[in-house]
Amino acid sequence: MGKSKGARITITLECECRNNPQADKRSNGISRYTTSKNRRNTPSRIELKKFCRYCNSHTTFKEIK
């Protein structure tokens, strides 16, 4: 039998500029980060401010499936 997954899972964060076509972008592309979270402590989707190289600024990154 294998071990259970546990509480910590890997998630993907995606920039909100992908859904906002009016944003001033340097070039087309999707900026994504991967991180992990504890699903017992944070059951909802998280939002973090990270640097987007396509927006050339710090923007909100939202968790995607």
C-alpha positions as CSV (number, residue, x, y, z in Angstrom):
1,M,0.0,0.0,0.0
2,G,1.2,3.5,-0.8
3,K,1.3,6.4,1.6
4,S,-1.5,9.0,1.6
5,K,-1.0,12.3,0.0
6,G,-1.0,14.2,3.2
7,A,-2.1,17.8,3.8
8,R,0.4,19.5,1.6
9,I,-0.4,19.8,-2.2
10,T,1.3,21.5,-5.1
11,I,-0.7,24.4,-6.7
12,T,-0.2,26.6,-9.8
13,L,-0.6,30.4,-9.6
14,E,-1.5,32.3,-12.8
15,C,-1.3,36.1,-13.4
16,E,-4.6,37.9,-13.7
17,C,-3.4,39.8,-16.7
18,R,-4.1,36.8,-18.9
19,N,-7.9,37.4,-18.3
20,N,-7.5,41.2,-18.8
21,P,-6.8,42.0,-22.5
22,Q,-6.7,45.8,-21.8
23,A,-3.6,45.5,-19.6
24,D,-0.4,47.0,-20.8
25,K,1.8,44.1,-21.7
26,R,5.3,43.9,-23.1
27,S,4.5,40.7,-25.0
28,N,1.9,37.9,-25.1
29,G,2.4,35.1,-22.7
30,I,1.2,33.4,-19.6
31,S,3.1,33.9,-16.4
32,R,2.8,31.1,-13.9
33,Y,4.4,30.1,-10.6
34,T,4.1,26.8,-8.7
35,T,4.1,26.6,-4.9
36,S,2.6,24.3,-2.2
37,K,-0.1,24.9,0.4
38,N,-1.5,23.0,3.3
39,R,-5.1,22.2,2.3
40,R,-6.2,21.8,5.9
41,N,-5.1,25.3,6.9
42,T,-6.1,27.0,3.6
43,P,-9.0,25.2,1.9
44,S,-10.0,28.2,-0.3
45,R,-8.0,29.3,-3.3
46,I,-5.1,31.6,-2.5
47,E,-4.1,34.9,-4.1
48,L,-0.5,36.2,-3.9
49,K,1.2,39.3,-5.3
50,K,4.2,38.2,-7.5
51,F,6.2,39.7,-10.3
52,C,4.8,39.2,-13.8
53,R,7.4,39.5,-16.5
54,Y,4.8,40.1,-19.2
55,C,3.1,43.0,-17.2
56,N,6.5,44.2,-16.0
57,S,5.0,44.8,-12.5
58,H,3.8,43.1,-9.4
59,T,0.3,41.8,-9.9
60,T,-2.1,39.4,-8.2
61,F,-1.7,35.8,-9.0
62,K,-4.6,33.4,-8.4
63,E,-4.7,29.7,-7.9
64,I,-5.9,27.6,-10.8
65,K,-6.8,24.0,-11.1
